[in-house]
Amino acid sequence: MTRSKSGKGPSQRQLRIGELIRHELAEIFSRGELQDPDLEGRIITVSEVRLSSDLRHATAFVSELGGGEMDAVIRGLKRCTKYLRGEIGSRMSTKFTPDFKFEIDTLYDEAAKMDALLDSHHVAQDIHDDNEDGEGQA
């Protein structure tokens, strides 16, 4: 997570502008405004936009609905960065528009791994054993 000068995490301004940018990017993606062969027919979601403390650099975490070749999506988004920056700049009333960087959002993959791990036979057995050990204790 991006830290503010005080080291306490992102400022309210960073969070607010990041959310505005996330909404604008999501709208652009949902309308299919990007003309790139790697992005054609793909449904791209933006889970978060993190801004640097000076608000000049933004990192957008993206994924493709239904999975897919995310390296190709990132390549396509990199080629469209100039267009996206122009569109975002014209839609927002900020002093300047940040430079964009796109990264693959792995949050859902990590959550799925954790769910699979928690549902595994070994973990279920450990939970069952712990419940039996603690039944007679108050």
KAJO-V421791 format. One record per helix or strand of 2 or more residues. SS is the DSSP state (H for helix, E for strand). FROM is the first residue (numbers start at 1). LEN is the number of residues. If there is no record, write none. Layout:
SS & FROM & LEN
SS & FROM & LEN
This chain:
H & 12 & 19
E & 44 & 8
E & 57 & 8
H & 70 & 10
H & 81 & 11
E & 99 & 6
H & 107 & 13
H & 121 & 13
